[in-house]
Structures are given as structure tokens and as C-alpha cells.
Amino acid sequence: MKRMAFAVLGFVWGLLVTGASFFVFNRIDWPKPSSPAVGCGESCASHAGLVVTMLFILLWPSVVFAALNAIAYRRWSLRKWRIAFAVVTLLAILFHLATYMV
């Protein structure tokens, strides 16, 4: 039961990291591109593919944190868990930052 509670806490942490990343990155005054993008972009893609991509981008940190907490609970040392948690948090933030840089 405690393992499940830690997995849920990891899932919630992933949602918070994702939400905070998008909140901060949406408020940055990004430079405007010199030439606008041309072509269909997302409007020509299937809606199912767009929804799957959106869900992946939004939920992968939560799933990874939930799995990390479920695996690490009482198996890993606190130091090993902290390092893994910090690395995954940093990777999630950098991944979301990369979606703004492209």
C-alpha cells in the first residue's frame, strides 16, 4: 500500500513539473522567427496522432516518476533515489524546454 502511495506521489510530482515547466516557458518572451512557418503543420495531421503526441508530452514525466518511486521504495538508498529523482526532473524540464526551442 505504501509503495502505491509513493507511486501516486511520483505521478503528482510529474504533473507538477510539467505544469510548472509550461507555466514558466509560456511566460518567457521568446524571439519571433524571422520567417513564419509555411505548410500544413498540425492542422493536416490526424487528430488521433495529435492527441497521442500531446498525451505523451504531458504525461511521460508522471509515468516515469511513478515508476521510479514504485521501484525505488525500500530498495534503493536515499542517496541513489535523490540522484535519480533529480536527474529525471532535470530531463523532464529540459525536454519541455526543447519543445519551445524547436
URJO-V944155 format. One record per backbone hydrogen bond with DSSP energy under -1.0 kcal/mol. NH is the residue of the N-H (numbers start at 0). CO is the residue of the C=O. E is the energy in kcal/mol with one decimal. If there is no record, write none. Layout:
# URJO-V944155
nh->NH co->CO e->E
nh->NH co->CO e->E
This chain:
# URJO-V944155
nh->4 co->0 e->-1.9
nh->5 co->1 e->-2.4
nh->6 co->2 e->-1.9
nh->7 co->3 e->-2.4
nh->8 co->4 e->-2.2
nh->9 co->5 e->-2.1
nh->10 co->6 e->-2.2
nh->11 co->7 e->-2.5
nh->12 co->8 e->-2.4
nh->13 co->9 e->-2.3
nh->14 co->10 e->-1.9
nh->15 co->11 e->-2.4
nh->16 co->12 e->-2.7
nh->17 co->13 e->-2.3
nh->18 co->14 e->-2.8
nh->19 co->15 e->-2.8
nh->20 co->16 e->-2.4
nh->21 co->17 e->-2.5
nh->22 co->18 e->-2.4
nh->23 co->19 e->-2.6
nh->24 co->20 e->-2.9
nh->25 co->21 e->-1.9
nh->29 co->27 e->-1.6
nh->42 co->39 e->-1.1
nh->49 co->45 e->-1.8
nh->50 co->46 e->-2.5
nh->51 co->47 e->-2.5
nh->52 co->48 e->-2.4
nh->53 co->49 e->-2.4
nh->54 co->50 e->-2.7
nh->55 co->51 e->-2.2
nh->56 co->52 e->-2.5
nh->57 co->53 e->-2.3
nh->58 co->54 e->-2.6
nh->59 co->55 e->-2.0
nh->62 co->58 e->-2.2
nh->63 co->59 e->-2.4
nh->64 co->60 e->-2.7
nh->65 co->61 e->-2.3
nh->66 co->62 e->-2.4
nh->67 co->63 e->-2.8
nh->68 co->64 e->-2.6
nh->69 co->65 e->-2.3
nh->70 co->66 e->-2.5
nh->71 co->67 e->-2.7
nh->72 co->68 e->-1.6
nh->74 co->71 e->-1.7
nh->75 co->71 e->-2.0
nh->80 co->76 e->-2.3
nh->81 co->77 e->-2.5
nh->82 co->78 e->-2.1
nh->83 co->79 e->-2.3
nh->84 co->80 e->-2.8
nh->85 co->81 e->-2.6
nh->86 co->82 e->-2.5
nh->87 co->83 e->-2.5
nh->88 co->84 e->-2.2
nh->89 co->85 e->-2.5
nh->90 co->86 e->-2.6
nh->91 co->87 e->-2.3
nh->92 co->88 e->-2.2
nh->93 co->89 e->-2.7
nh->94 co->90 e->-2.5
nh->95 co->91 e->-2.2
nh->96 co->92 e->-2.2
nh->97 co->93 e->-2.3
nh->98 co->94 e->-1.3
nh->99 co->96 e->-1.0
nh->100 co->96 e->-1.3
nh->101 co->97 e->-1.3
